[in-house]
Amino acid sequence: MAKGRPRVAILMGSKNDWDVMKAAEQALEELGVASDARVISAHRTPDRLVRYLAGAEESGIEVVIAGAGAAAHLAGVCAAHTELPVLGVPIASSDLGGFDALLSTVQMPGGIPVATFAIGKAGAKNAGLFAAAILARSDEALRERLHKFREAQAAAVPERPY
């Protein structure tokens, strides 16, 4: 876990979602960004969600990543309760393979934006990287770490397939 005051909240509707959402934490950790991971259900613990979001900005949170499956209302409810950027990660937790969660996350009404990422671990990782990119706009050291991460990623791709 990155040290320091958490700048990104990683919220998930169920503890079963952690297997996916830890990819967001790992991406942030690699870039030295502290996060706060919580299980907060939009349906089962709505009061907990409202309380958390009410104090999030004051506690140093600058971006919210919300992962949920099935009806996947967590990201939208977060966006309705905060002006912080909300990044939604659909999770495949039903027989529909996450397609239901994708549609629930991506189809927000105009005026309540949620940035929506791919279903599953790739989406969680990219949400973590996107959160870091948002933070890097006002953090020169993080911008440099993100730049080095991208350079290393590019260097790891071989030019030839043989």
C-alpha positions, 0 to 999 in steps of 0.5 A: 500500500502506498504511503501518505494520505489517500487521494483516491477512494476505491469503492466496491459493492461487495467484498467479492469485488476485491479480486477485481478492484485490487487491480486499481489499487495496484496500479496506483500503488506502482505510481506511489498514490495512496488509496482508500479501499472500502466495501460500500453498497449503494443498495445495502449500505446507502447511509454508509455511502453518503457519510463516506462521500460527505467527508471524502473531499475534506479527508483528501480524496480527489477521485472516486473509483467505484466498482460494482456488478449486476445492477451496478448503481454504485458509480452513479449514486457516488456521482449523485453525491459528490462533485469529485470525478467518479470512475466506474468499473463494471464487474462480471458478477451475474450470468450476463458476464458484466454486460448488465453492469456495463450498461448500468454504469455507462448509461448515466443521465446527462448532468451526472457524469461517470467515466466508464471503463472496461469490465473487470480487472483491465477496467480496474487497472485502467481506472487506477491509471486514469485516476493517476493521470487526473492527479498528475495534472497538478502533481509534477512528481506524479506526472514524471512517475506516470511518464516513466511508467508509460516509457517502461511499458512501451520498452517492454513491447518487442519490435519483432514477433520472433 
